[in-house]
Amino acid sequence: MWVYSLAMSPDGQTFFSGNSKNTIDIWETSTGEKIRTIKEHSSMVFALVMSPDGQTLVSGSSDKTIKIWRSI
């Protein structure tokens, strides 16, 4: 598995990784433990951006879609 993108929550408590397994993994920063995996793209996740208020994550994939995730 290759990680192609990372995004950090504004409070620094979680980070997000987009990868070659077509998923977005959510991690706890302090422990490095995976919290959750989002499986909605049908191809690699190349871009992640977190909003300044920490309420919205946007992901871009090579499946030519952009997805908006609210209140993650």
PQR file with spaces between the fields and no chain letter, atoms N, CA, C, O and H, PARSE charges and radii, in Angstrom:
ATOM       1  N    MET     1       0.845   -1.182    0.000 -0.4000 1.5000
ATOM       2  CA   MET     1       0.000    0.000    0.000 -0.0000 2.0000
ATOM       3  C    MET     1       0.892    1.247    0.000  0.5500 1.7000
ATOM       4  O    MET     1       1.888    1.320    0.719 -0.5500 1.4000
ATOM       5  N    TRP     2       0.511    2.206   -0.812 -0.4000 1.5000
ATOM       6  CA   TRP     2       1.200    3.496   -0.887 -0.0000 2.0000
ATOM       7  C    TRP     2       0.285    4.579   -0.328  0.5500 1.7000
ATOM       8  O    TRP     2      -0.914    4.585   -0.606 -0.5500 1.4000
ATOM       9  H    TRP     2      -0.299    2.147   -1.397  0.4000 1.0000
ATOM      10  N    VAL     3       0.843    5.491    0.457 -0.4000 1.5000
ATOM      11  CA   VAL     3       0.099    6.645    0.955 -0.0000 2.0000
ATOM      12  C    VAL     3       0.403    7.804    0.016  0.5500 1.7000
ATOM      13  O    VAL     3       1.564    8.137   -0.219 -0.5500 1.4000
ATOM      14  H    VAL     3       1.817    5.486    0.683  0.4000 1.0000
ATOM      15  N    TYR     4      -0.658    8.418   -0.521 -0.4000 1.5000
ATOM      16  CA   TYR     4      -0.502    9.502   -1.491 -0.0000 2.0000
ATOM      17  C    TYR     4      -0.840   10.877   -0.932  0.5500 1.7000
ATOM      18  O    TYR     4      -0.412   11.891   -1.484 -0.5500 1.4000
ATOM      19  H    TYR     4      -1.602    8.147   -0.329  0.4000 1.0000
ATOM      20  N    SER     5      -1.614   10.926    0.174 -0.4000 1.5000
ATOM      21  CA   SER     5      -2.001   12.238    0.691 -0.0000 2.0000
ATOM      22  C    SER     5      -2.222   12.169    2.188  0.5500 1.7000
ATOM      23  O    SER     5      -2.597   11.132    2.735 -0.5500 1.4000
ATOM      24  H    SER     5      -1.962   10.103    0.623  0.4000 1.0000
ATOM      25  N    LEU     6      -1.979   13.304    2.843 -0.4000 1.5000
ATOM      26  CA   LEU     6      -2.185   13.435    4.281 -0.0000 2.0000
ATOM      27  C    LEU     6      -2.886   14.747    4.575  0.5500 1.7000
ATOM      28  O    LEU     6      -2.697   15.735    3.865 -0.5500 1.4000
ATOM      29  H    LEU     6      -1.674   14.146    2.399  0.4000 1.0000
ATOM      30  N    ALA     7      -3.692   14.754    5.619 -0.4000 1.5000
ATOM      31  CA   ALA     7      -4.307   15.985    6.112 -0.0000 2.0000
ATOM      32  C    ALA     7      -4.379   15.876    7.631  0.5500 1.7000
ATOM      33  O    ALA     7      -4.582   14.788    8.170 -0.5500 1.4000
ATOM      34  H    ALA     7      -3.845   13.951    6.196  0.4000 1.0000
ATOM      35  N    MET     8      -4.215   17.000    8.318 -0.4000 1.5000
ATOM      36  CA   MET     8      -4.248   17.041    9.778 -0.0000 2.0000
ATOM      37  C    MET     8      -5.471   17.828   10.230  0.5500 1.7000
ATOM      38  O    MET     8      -5.834   18.826    9.608 -0.5500 1.4000
ATOM      39  H    MET     8      -4.051   17.884    7.880  0.4000 1.0000
ATOM      40  N    SER     9      -6.101   17.386   11.304 -0.4000 1.5000
ATOM      41  CA   SER     9      -7.206   18.153   11.878 -0.0000 2.0000
ATOM      42  C    SER     9      -6.634   19.432   12.491  0.5500 1.7000
ATOM      43  O    SER     9      -5.476   19.449   12.910 -0.5500 1.4000
ATOM      44  H    SER     9      -5.806   16.575   11.809  0.4000 1.0000
ATOM      45  N    PRO    10      -7.430   20.503   12.549 -0.5600 1.5000
ATOM      46  CA   PRO    10      -6.918   21.763   13.085  0.2800 2.0000
ATOM      47  C    PRO    10      -6.438   21.656   14.537  0.5500 1.7000
ATOM      48  O    PRO    10      -5.517   22.370   14.935 -0.5500 1.4000
ATOM      49  N    ASP    11      -7.047   20.779   15.324 -0.4000 1.5000
ATOM      50  CA   ASP    11      -6.630   20.630   16.717 -0.0000 2.0000
ATOM      51  C    ASP    11      -5.424   19.703   16.882  0.5500 1.7000
ATOM      52  O    ASP    11      -4.892   19.563   17.983 -0.5500 1.4000
ATOM      53  H    ASP    11      -7.795   20.199   15.000  0.4000 1.0000
ATOM      54  N    GLY    12      -4.993   19.070   15.784 -0.4000 1.5000
ATOM      55  CA   GLY    12      -3.818   18.216   15.808 -0.0000 2.0000
ATOM      56  C    GLY    12      -4.039   16.855   16.443  0.5500 1.7000
ATOM      57  O    GLY    12      -3.080   16.107   16.632 -0.5500 1.4000
ATOM      58  H    GLY    12      -5.425   19.183   14.890  0.4000 1.0000
ATOM      59  N    GLN    13      -5.281   16.511   16.779 -0.4000 1.5000
ATOM      60  CA   GLN    13      -5.551   15.242   17.458 -0.0000 2.0000
ATOM      61  C    GLN    13      -5.713   14.060   16.505  0.5500 1.7000
ATOM      62  O    GLN    13      -5.507   12.911   16.897 -0.5500 1.4000
ATOM      63  H    GLN    13      -6.060   17.119   16.625  0.4000 1.0000
ATOM      64  N    THR    14      -6.080   14.340   15.254 -0.4000 1.5000
ATOM      65  CA   THR    14      -6.233   13.264   14.270 -0.0000 2.0000
ATOM      66  C    THR    14      -5.602   13.678   12.946  0.5500 1.7000
ATOM      67  O    THR    14      -5.488   14.863   12.633 -0.5500 1.4000
ATOM      68  H    THR    14      -6.247   15.273   14.935  0.4000 1.0000
ATOM      69  N    PHE    15      -5.195   12.670   12.179 -0.4000 1.5000
ATOM      70  CA   PHE    15      -4.766   12.941   10.812 -0.0000 2.0000
ATOM      71  C    PHE    15      -5.374   11.895    9.889  0.5500 1.7000
ATOM      72  O    PHE    15      -5.816   10.835   10.332 -0.5500 1.4000
ATOM      73  H    PHE    15      -5.287   11.708   12.433  0.4000 1.0000
ATOM      74  N    PHE    16      -5.388   12.206    8.623 -0.4000 1.5000
ATOM      75  CA   PHE    16      -6.057   11.416    7.610 -0.0000 2.0000
ATOM      76  C    PHE    16      -5.042   11.052    6.538  0.5500 1.7000
ATOM      77  O    PHE    16      -4.202   11.872    6.167 -0.5500 1.4000
ATOM      78  H    PHE    16      -5.029   13.068    8.263  0.4000 1.0000
ATOM      79  N    SER    17      -5.122    9.819    6.039 -0.4000 1.5000
ATOM      80  CA   SER    17      -4.218    9.411    4.963 -0.0000 2.0000
ATOM      81  C    SER    17      -5.034    8.791    3.831  0.5500 1.7000
ATOM      82  O    SER    17      -5.921    7.969    4.060 -0.5500 1.4000
ATOM      83  H    SER    17      -5.805    9.154    6.341  0.4000 1.0000
ATOM      84  N    GLY    18      -4.716    9.203    2.609 -0.4000 1.5000
ATOM      85  CA   GLY    18      -5.337    8.645    1.412 -0.0000 2.0000
ATOM      86  C    GLY    18      -4.341    7.725    0.751  0.5500 1.7000
ATOM      87  O    GLY    18      -3.151    8.037    0.694 -0.5500 1.4000
ATOM      88  H    GLY    18      -3.995    9.871    2.422  0.4000 1.0000
ATOM      89  N    ASN    19      -4.812    6.574    0.242 -0.4000 1.5000
ATOM      90  CA   ASN    19      -3.856    5.574   -0.185 -0.0000 2.0000
ATOM      91  C    ASN    19      -4.239    4.823   -1.458  0.5500 1.7000
ATOM      92  O    ASN    19      -5.276    5.073   -2.073 -0.5500 1.4000
ATOM      93  H    ASN    19      -5.778    6.320    0.288  0.4000 1.0000
ATOM      94  N    SER    20      -3.361    3.897   -1.824 -0.4000 1.5000
ATOM      95  CA   SER    20      -3.530    3.106   -3.039 -0.0000 2.0000
ATOM      96  C    SER    20      -4.564    1.995   -2.890  0.5500 1.7000
ATOM      97  O    SER    20      -4.892    1.325   -3.870 -0.5500 1.4000
ATOM      98  H    SER    20      -2.518    3.694   -1.324  0.4000 1.0000
ATOM      99  N    LYS    21      -5.080    1.791   -1.684 -0.4000 1.5000
ATOM     100  CA   LYS    21      -6.141    0.792   -1.466 -0.0000 2.0000
ATOM     101  C    LYS    21      -7.527    1.413   -1.589  0.5500 1.7000
ATOM     102  O    LYS    21      -8.531    0.809   -1.212 -0.5500 1.4000
ATOM     103  H    LYS    21      -4.813    2.335   -0.889  0.4000 1.0000
ATOM     104  N    ASN    22      -7.564    2.646   -2.131 -0.4000 1.5000
ATOM     105  CA   ASN    22      -8.825    3.366   -2.395 -0.0000 2.0000
ATOM     106  C    ASN    22      -9.539    3.793   -1.118  0.5500 1.7000
ATOM     107  O    ASN    22     -10.751    4.011   -1.131 -0.5500 1.4000
ATOM     108  H    ASN    22      -6.748    3.137   -2.437  0.4000 1.0000
ATOM     109  N    THR    23      -8.805    3.914   -0.020 -0.4000 1.5000
ATOM     110  CA   THR    23      -9.429    4.261    1.253 -0.0000 2.0000
ATOM     111  C    THR    23      -8.811    5.506    1.867  0.5500 1.7000
ATOM     112  O    THR    23      -7.736    5.962    1.475 -0.5500 1.4000
ATOM     113  H    THR    23      -7.821    3.737   -0.010  0.4000 1.0000
ATOM     114  N    ILE    24      -9.533    6.037    2.846 -0.4000 1.5000
ATOM     115  CA   ILE    24      -9.041    7.116    3.700 -0.0000 2.0000
ATOM     116  C    ILE    24      -8.986    6.538    5.109  0.5500 1.7000
ATOM     117  O    ILE    24     -10.000    6.090    5.644 -0.5500 1.4000
ATOM     118  H    ILE    24     -10.406    5.667    3.165  0.4000 1.0000
ATOM     119  N    ASP    25      -7.808    6.550    5.700 -0.4000 1.5000
ATOM     120  CA   ASP    25      -7.662    6.077    7.072 -0.0000 2.0000
ATOM     121  C    ASP    25      -7.592    7.267    8.005  0.5500 1.7000
ATOM     122  O    ASP    25      -6.971    8.283    7.692 -0.5500 1.4000
ATOM     123  H    ASP    25      -6.984    6.914    5.266  0.4000 1.0000
ATOM     124  N    ILE    26      -8.237    7.133    9.160 -0.4000 1.5000
ATOM     125  CA   ILE    26      -8.244    8.184   10.181 -0.0000 2.0000
ATOM     126  C    ILE    26      -7.434    7.668   11.361  0.5500 1.7000
ATOM     127  O    ILE    26      -7.676    6.571   11.866 -0.5500 1.4000
ATOM     128  H    ILE    26      -8.742    6.308    9.414  0.4000 1.0000
ATOM     129  N    TRP    27      -6.468    8.477   11.795 -0.4000 1.5000
ATOM     130  CA   TRP    27      -5.505    8.068   12.819 -0.0000 2.0000
ATOM     131  C    TRP    27      -5.520    9.003   14.016  0.5500 1.7000
ATOM     132  O    TRP    27      -5.744   10.204   13.866 -0.5500 1.4000
ATOM     133  H    TRP    27      -6.271    9.368   11.385  0.4000 1.0000
ATOM     134  N    GLU    28      -5.287    8.467   15.183 -0.4000 1.5000
ATOM     135  CA   GLU    28      -5.107    9.268   16.386 -0.0000 2.0000
ATOM     136  C    GLU    28      -3.637    9.656   16.466  0.5500 1.7000
ATOM     137  O    GLU    28      -2.760    8.793   16.479 -0.5500 1.4000
ATOM     138  H    GLU    28      -5.106    7.491   15.305  0.4000 1.0000
ATOM     139  N    THR    29      -3.373   10.948   16.518 -0.4000 1.5000
ATOM     140  CA   THR    29      -2.002   11.439   16.472 -0.0000 2.0000
ATOM     141  C    THR    29      -1.181   10.986   17.672  0.5500 1.7000
ATOM     142  O    THR    29      -0.032   10.576   17.505 -0.5500 1.4000
ATOM     143  H    THR    29      -4.085   11.650   16.506  0.4000 1.0000
ATOM     144  N    SER    30      -1.733   11.048   18.861 -0.4000 1.5000
ATOM     145  CA   SER    30      -0.952   10.763   20.066 -0.0000 2.0000
ATOM     146  C    SER    30      -0.518    9.303   20.173  0.5500 1.7000
ATOM     147  O    SER    30       0.534    9.014   20.743 -0.5500 1.4000
ATOM     148  H    SER    30      -2.666   11.381   18.996  0.4000 1.0000
ATOM     149  N    THR    31      -1.316    8.382   19.632 -0.4000 1.5000
ATOM     150  CA   THR    31      -0.988    6.958   19.762 -0.0000 2.0000
ATOM     151  C    THR    31      -0.570    6.314   18.444  0.5500 1.7000
ATOM     152  O    THR    31       0.058    5.254   18.450 -0.5500 1.4000
ATOM     153  H    THR    31      -2.171    8.617   19.169  0.4000 1.0000
ATOM     154  N    GLY    32      -0.906    6.934   17.322 -0.4000 1.5000
ATOM     155  CA   GLY    32      -0.647    6.338   16.019 -0.0000 2.0000
ATOM     156  C    GLY    32      -1.619    5.222   15.685  0.5500 1.7000
ATOM     157  O    GLY    32      -1.414    4.475   14.728 -0.5500 1.4000
ATOM     158  H    GLY    32      -1.415    7.795   17.318  0.4000 1.0000
ATOM     159  N    GLU    33      -2.681    5.110   16.479 -0.4000 1.5000
ATOM     160  CA   GLU    33      -3.677    4.067   16.292 -0.0000 2.0000
ATOM     161  C    GLU    33      -4.719    4.458   15.247  0.5500 1.7000
ATOM     162  O    GLU    33      -5.191    5.595   15.222 -0.5500 1.4000
ATOM     163  H    GLU    33      -2.847    5.717   17.256  0.4000 1.0000
ATOM     164  N    LYS    34      -5.074    3.494   14.379 -0.4000 1.5000
ATOM     165  CA   LYS    34      -6.100    3.758   13.371 -0.0000 2.0000
ATOM     166  C    LYS    34      -7.471    3.768   14.048  0.5500 1.7000
ATOM     167  O    LYS    34      -7.823    2.847   14.786 -0.5500 1.4000
ATOM     168  H    LYS    34      -4.690    2.571   14.399  0.4000 1.0000
ATOM     169  N    ILE    35      -8.244    4.838   13.779 -0.4000 1.5000
ATOM     170  CA   ILE    35      -9.567    4.994   14.375 -0.0000 2.0000
ATOM     171  C    ILE    35     -10.643    4.406   13.475  0.5500 1.7000
ATOM     172  O    ILE    35     -11.579    3.756   13.941 -0.5500 1.4000
ATOM     173  H    ILE    35      -7.959    5.586   13.180  0.4000 1.0000
ATOM     174  N    ARG    36     -10.494    4.646   12.180 -0.4000 1.5000
ATOM     175  CA   ARG    36     -11.560    4.292   11.244 -0.0000 2.0000
ATOM     176  C    ARG    36     -11.006    4.284    9.814  0.5500 1.7000
ATOM     177  O    ARG    36     -10.004    4.937    9.527 -0.5500 1.4000
ATOM     178  H    ARG    36      -9.734    5.175   11.802  0.4000 1.0000
ATOM     179  N    THR    37     -11.661    3.546    8.933 -0.4000 1.5000
ATOM     180  CA   THR    37     -11.334    3.547    7.514 -0.0000 2.0000
ATOM     181  C    THR    37     -12.590    3.863    6.721  0.5500 1.7000
ATOM     182  O    THR    37     -13.651    3.287    6.959 -0.5500 1.4000
ATOM     183  H    THR    37     -12.476    3.015    9.167  0.4000 1.0000
ATOM     184  N    ILE    38     -12.458    4.787    5.772 -0.4000 1.5000
ATOM     185  CA   ILE    38     -13.568    5.149    4.883 -0.0000 2.0000
ATOM     186  C    ILE    38     -13.300    4.527    3.527  0.5500 1.7000
ATOM     187  O    ILE    38     -12.249    4.755    2.927 -0.5500 1.4000
ATOM     188  H    ILE    38     -11.595    5.255    5.578  0.4000 1.0000
ATOM     189  N    LYS    39     -14.256    3.738    3.041 -0.4000 1.5000
ATOM     190  CA   LYS    39     -14.110    3.024    1.758 -0.0000 2.0000
ATOM     191  C    LYS    39     -15.213    3.480    0.813  0.5500 1.7000
ATOM     192  O    LYS    39     -16.251    2.827    0.708 -0.5500 1.4000
ATOM     193  H    LYS    39     -15.110    3.553    3.527  0.4000 1.0000
ATOM     194  N    GLU    40     -14.996    4.582    0.133 -0.4000 1.5000
ATOM     195  CA   GLU    40     -16.022    5.105   -0.774 -0.0000 2.0000
ATOM     196  C    GLU    40     -15.508    5.372   -2.182  0.5500 1.7000
ATOM     197  O    GLU    40     -16.302    5.466   -3.118 -0.5500 1.4000
ATOM     198  H    GLU    40     -14.152    5.113    0.218  0.4000 1.0000
ATOM     199  N    HIS    41     -14.203    5.495   -2.351 -0.4000 1.5000
ATOM     200  CA   HIS    41     -13.647    5.732   -3.682 -0.0000 2.0000
ATOM     201  C    HIS    41     -13.390    4.398   -4.369  0.5500 1.7000
ATOM     202  O    HIS    41     -13.155    3.386   -3.708 -0.5500 1.4000
ATOM     203  H    HIS    41     -13.557    5.418   -1.591  0.4000 1.0000
ATOM     204  N    SER    42     -13.435    4.400   -5.686 -0.4000 1.5000
ATOM     205  CA   SER    42     -13.177    3.169   -6.434 -0.0000 2.0000
ATOM     206  C    SER    42     -11.758    3.122   -7.004  0.5500 1.7000
ATOM     207  O    SER    42     -11.411    2.198   -7.739 -0.5500 1.4000
ATOM     208  H    SER    42     -13.626    5.222   -6.223  0.4000 1.0000
ATOM     209  N    SER    43     -10.935    4.126   -6.660 -0.4000 1.5000
ATOM     210  CA   SER    43      -9.550    4.152   -7.095 -0.0000 2.0000
ATOM     211  C    SER    43      -8.721    4.931   -6.066  0.5500 1.7000
ATOM     212  O    SER    43      -9.262    5.411   -5.070 -0.5500 1.4000
ATOM     213  H    SER    43     -11.217    4.877   -6.062  0.4000 1.0000
ATOM     214  N    MET    44      -7.427    5.054   -6.302 -0.4000 1.5000
ATOM     215  CA   MET    44      -6.500    5.674   -5.358 -0.0000 2.0000
ATOM     216  C    MET    44      -6.932    7.067   -4.912  0.5500 1.7000
ATOM     217  O    MET    44      -7.445    7.852   -5.709 -0.5500 1.4000
ATOM     218  H    MET    44      -6.987    4.663   -7.111  0.4000 1.0000
ATOM     219  N    VAL    45      -6.722    7.364   -3.634 -0.4000 1.5000
ATOM     220  CA   VAL    45      -7.042    8.682   -3.069 -0.0000 2.0000
ATOM     221  C    VAL    45      -5.763    9.514   -3.089  0.5500 1.7000
ATOM     222  O    VAL    45      -4.826    9.261   -2.332 -0.5500 1.4000
ATOM     223  H    VAL    45      -6.305    6.727   -2.986  0.4000 1.0000
ATOM     224  N    PHE    46      -5.747   10.517   -3.978 -0.4000 1.5000
ATOM     225  CA   PHE    46      -4.555   11.327   -4.192 -0.0000 2.0000
ATOM     226  C    PHE    46      -4.554   12.670   -3.478  0.5500 1.7000
ATOM     227  O    PHE    46      -3.503   13.299   -3.357 -0.5500 1.4000
ATOM     228  H    PHE    46      -6.509   10.722   -4.593  0.4000 1.0000
ATOM     229  N    ALA    47      -5.719   13.126   -3.000 -0.4000 1.5000
ATOM     230  CA   ALA    47      -5.768   14.455   -2.388 -0.0000 2.0000
ATOM     231  C    ALA    47      -6.713   14.467   -1.197  0.5500 1.7000
ATOM     232  O    ALA    47      -7.800   13.890   -1.243 -0.5500 1.4000
ATOM     233  H    ALA    47      -6.573   12.615   -3.098  0.4000 1.0000
ATOM     234  N    LEU    48      -6.279   15.141   -0.119 -0.4000 1.5000
ATOM     235  CA   LEU    48      -7.100   15.347    1.068 -0.0000 2.0000
ATOM     236  C    LEU    48      -6.902   16.771    1.557  0.5500 1.7000
ATOM     237  O    LEU    48      -5.776   17.266    1.601 -0.5500 1.4000
ATOM     238  H    LEU    48      -5.396   15.609   -0.081  0.4000 1.0000
ATOM     239  N    VAL    49      -7.993   17.430    1.923 -0.4000 1.5000
ATOM     240  CA   VAL    49      -7.923   18.774    2.495 -0.0000 2.0000
ATOM     241  C    VAL    49      -8.933   18.855    3.621  0.5500 1.7000
ATOM     242  O    VAL    49     -10.087   18.460    3.454 -0.5500 1.4000
ATOM     243  H    VAL    49      -8.908   17.027    1.888  0.4000 1.0000
ATOM     244  N    MET    50      -8.506   19.367    4.773 -0.4000 1.5000
ATOM     245  CA   MET    50      -9.381   19.549    5.920 -0.0000 2.0000
ATOM     246  C    MET    50      -9.737   21.024    6.049  0.5500 1.7000
ATOM     247  O    MET    50      -8.868   21.885    5.910 -0.5500 1.4000
ATOM     248  H    MET    50      -7.569   19.688    4.908  0.4000 1.0000
ATOM     249  N    SER    51     -10.993   21.320    6.311 -0.4000 1.5000
ATOM     250  CA   SER    51     -11.423   22.709    6.483 -0.0000 2.0000
ATOM     251  C    SER    51     -10.840   23.271    7.783  0.5500 1.7000
ATOM     252  O    SER    51     -10.544   22.511    8.705 -0.5500 1.4000
ATOM     253  H    SER    51     -11.698   20.621    6.424  0.4000 1.0000
ATOM     254  N    PRO    52     -10.675   24.591    7.863 -0.5600 1.5000
ATOM     255  CA   PRO    52     -10.096   25.211    9.058  0.2800 2.0000
ATOM     256  C    PRO    52     -10.899   24.960   10.337  0.5500 1.7000
ATOM     257  O    PRO    52     -10.333   24.966   11.430 -0.5500 1.4000
ATOM     258  N    ASP    53     -12.213   24.739   10.213 -0.4000 1.5000
ATOM     259  CA   ASP    53     -13.018   24.481   11.410 -0.0000 2.0000
ATOM     260  C    ASP    53     -13.030   22.995   11.794  0.5500 1.7000
ATOM     261  O    ASP    53     -13.612   22.633   12.818 -0.5500 1.4000
ATOM     262  H    ASP    53     -12.673   24.734    9.325  0.4000 1.0000
ATOM     263  N    GLY    54     -12.403   22.137   10.996 -0.4000 1.5000
ATOM     264  CA   GLY    54     -12.311   20.724   11.303 -0.0000 2.0000
ATOM     265  C    GLY    54     -13.582   19.933   11.079  0.5500 1.7000
ATOM     266  O    GLY    54     -13.667   18.778   11.496 -0.5500 1.4000
ATOM     267  H    GLY    54     -11.931   22.431   10.165  0.4000 1.0000
ATOM     268  N    GLN    55     -14.564   20.520   10.435 -0.4000 1.5000
ATOM     269  CA   GLN    55     -15.852   19.860   10.233 -0.0000 2.0000
ATOM     270  C    GLN    55     -15.998   19.179    8.881  0.5500 1.7000
ATOM     271  O    GLN    55     -16.898   18.361    8.695 -0.5500 1.4000
ATOM     272  H    GLN    55     -14.496   21.458   10.096  0.4000 1.0000
ATOM     273  N    THR    56     -15.119   19.507    7.930 -0.4000 1.5000
ATOM     274  CA   THR    56     -15.265   18.985    6.572 -0.0000 2.0000
ATOM     275  C    THR    56     -13.920   18.509    6.033  0.5500 1.7000
ATOM     276  O    THR    56     -12.911   19.210    6.117 -0.5500 1.4000
ATOM     277  H    THR    56     -14.387   20.172    8.081  0.4000 1.0000
ATOM     278  N    LEU    57     -13.932   17.301    5.480 -0.4000 1.5000
ATOM     279  CA   LEU    57     -12.772   16.757    4.789 -0.0000 2.0000
ATOM     280  C    LEU    57     -13.174   16.571    3.333  0.5500 1.7000
ATOM     281  O    LEU    57     -14.265   16.081    3.043 -0.5500 1.4000
ATOM     282  H    LEU    57     -14.751   16.732    5.411  0.4000 1.0000
ATOM     283  N    VAL    58     -12.293   16.962    2.420 -0.4000 1.5000
ATOM     284  CA   VAL    58     -12.546   16.781    0.991 -0.0000 2.0000
ATOM     285  C    VAL    58     -11.482   15.834    0.456  0.5500 1.7000
ATOM     286  O    VAL    58     -10.294   15.992    0.736 -0.5500 1.4000
ATOM     287  H    VAL    58     -11.406   17.360    2.656  0.4000 1.0000
ATOM     288  N    SER    59     -11.928   14.840   -0.323 -0.4000 1.5000
ATOM     289  CA   SER    59     -10.987   13.875   -0.899 -0.0000 2.0000
ATOM     290  C    SER    59     -11.123   13.854   -2.410  0.5500 1.7000
ATOM     291  O    SER    59     -12.219   13.995   -2.952 -0.5500 1.4000
ATOM     292  H    SER    59     -12.893   14.711   -0.550  0.4000 1.0000
ATOM     293  N    GLY    60      -9.997   13.676   -3.083 -0.4000 1.5000
ATOM     294  CA   GLY    60      -9.959   13.552   -4.538 -0.0000 2.0000
ATOM     295  C    GLY    60      -9.295   12.245   -4.915  0.5500 1.7000
ATOM     296  O    GLY    60      -8.311   11.834   -4.300 -0.5500 1.4000
ATOM     297  H    GLY    60      -9.106   13.561   -2.644  0.4000 1.0000
ATOM     298  N    SER    61      -9.839   11.593   -5.935 -0.4000 1.5000
ATOM     299  CA   SER    61      -9.361   10.270   -6.310 -0.0000 2.0000
ATOM     300  C    SER    61      -9.080   10.183   -7.800  0.5500 1.7000
ATOM     301  O    SER    61      -9.568   10.991   -8.590 -0.5500 1.4000
ATOM     302  H    SER    61     -10.638   11.927   -6.435  0.4000 1.0000
ATOM     303  N    SER    62      -8.280    9.184   -8.169 -0.4000 1.5000
ATOM     304  CA   SER    62      -8.032    8.952   -9.584 -0.0000 2.0000
ATOM     305  C    SER    62      -9.250    8.334  -10.268  0.5500 1.7000
ATOM     306  O    SER    62      -9.222    8.104  -11.477 -0.5500 1.4000
ATOM     307  H    SER    62      -7.883    8.528   -7.528  0.4000 1.0000
ATOM     308  N    ASP    63     -10.321    8.062   -9.514 -0.4000 1.5000
ATOM     309  CA   ASP    63     -11.576    7.629  -10.133 -0.0000 2.0000
ATOM     310  C    ASP    63     -12.362    8.825  -10.681  0.5500 1.7000
ATOM     311  O    ASP    63     -13.508    8.695  -11.111 -0.5500 1.4000
ATOM     312  H    ASP    63     -10.344    8.249   -8.532  0.4000 1.0000
ATOM     313  N    LYS    64     -11.708   10.000  -10.652 -0.4000 1.5000
ATOM     314  CA   LYS    64     -12.249   11.256  -11.180 -0.0000 2.0000
ATOM     315  C    LYS    64     -13.435   11.781  -10.377  0.5500 1.7000
ATOM     316  O    LYS    64     -14.340   12.410  -10.926 -0.5500 1.4000
ATOM     317  H    LYS    64     -10.777   10.106  -10.302  0.4000 1.0000
ATOM     318  N    THR    65     -13.419   11.512   -9.046 -0.4000 1.5000
ATOM     319  CA   THR    65     -14.456   12.048   -8.164 -0.0000 2.0000
ATOM     320  C    THR    65     -13.819   12.852   -7.040  0.5500 1.7000
ATOM     321  O    THR    65     -12.669   12.640   -6.652 -0.5500 1.4000
ATOM     322  H    THR    65     -12.684   11.001   -8.600  0.4000 1.0000
ATOM     323  N    ILE    66     -14.613   13.775   -6.540 -0.4000 1.5000
ATOM     324  CA   ILE    66     -14.282   14.523   -5.336 -0.0000 2.0000
ATOM     325  C    ILE    66     -15.416   14.256   -4.371  0.5500 1.7000
ATOM     326  O    ILE    66     -16.587   14.376   -4.730 -0.5500 1.4000
ATOM     327  H    ILE    66     -15.547   13.947   -6.855  0.4000 1.0000
ATOM     328  N    LYS    67     -15.068   13.890   -3.140 -0.4000 1.5000
ATOM     329  CA   LYS    67     -16.101   13.611   -2.144 -0.0000 2.0000
ATOM     330  C    LYS    67     -15.924   14.556   -0.973  0.5500 1.7000
ATOM     331  O    LYS    67     -14.807   14.909   -0.597 -0.5500 1.4000
ATOM     332  H    LYS    67     -14.117   13.792   -2.848  0.4000 1.0000
ATOM     333  N    ILE    68     -17.055   14.960   -0.404 -0.4000 1.5000
ATOM     334  CA   ILE    68     -17.063   15.876    0.730 -0.0000 2.0000
ATOM     335  C    ILE    68     -17.598   15.123    1.933  0.5500 1.7000
ATOM     336  O    ILE    68     -18.703   14.580    1.900 -0.5500 1.4000
ATOM     337  H    ILE    68     -17.963   14.673   -0.709  0.4000 1.0000
ATOM     338  N    TRP    69     -16.812   15.095    2.984 -0.4000 1.5000
ATOM     339  CA   TRP    69     -17.141   14.389    4.222 -0.0000 2.0000
ATOM     340  C    TRP    69     -17.374   15.411    5.317  0.5500 1.7000
ATOM     341  O    TRP    69     -16.477   16.190    5.639 -0.5500 1.4000
ATOM     342  H    TRP    69     -15.914   15.535    3.010  0.4000 1.0000
ATOM     343  N    ARG    70     -18.547   15.418    5.884 -0.4000 1.5000
ATOM     344  CA   ARG    70     -18.873   16.398    6.944 -0.0000 2.0000
ATOM     345  C    ARG    70     -18.910   15.718    8.303  0.5500 1.7000
ATOM     346  O    ARG    70     -19.342   14.573    8.436 -0.5500 1.4000
ATOM     347  H    ARG    70     -19.276   14.785    5.623  0.4000 1.0000
ATOM     348  N    SER    71     -18.446   16.447    9.307 -0.4000 1.5000
ATOM     349  CA   SER    71     -18.459   15.987   10.711 -0.0000 2.0000
ATOM     350  C    SER    71     -17.840   14.608   10.878  0.5500 1.7000
ATOM     351  O    SER    71     -18.457   13.687   11.414 -0.5500 1.4000
ATOM     352  H    SER    71     -18.095   17.377    9.200  0.4000 1.0000
ATOM     353  N    ILE    72     -16.628   14.494   10.414 -0.4000 1.5000
ATOM     354  CA   ILE    72     -15.919   13.195   10.518 -0.0000 2.0000
ATOM     355  C    ILE    72     -15.465   12.964   11.932  0.5500 1.7000
ATOM     356  O    ILE    72     -14.855   11.936   12.225 -0.5500 1.4000
ATOM     357  H    ILE    72     -16.127   15.242    9.978  0.4000 1.0000
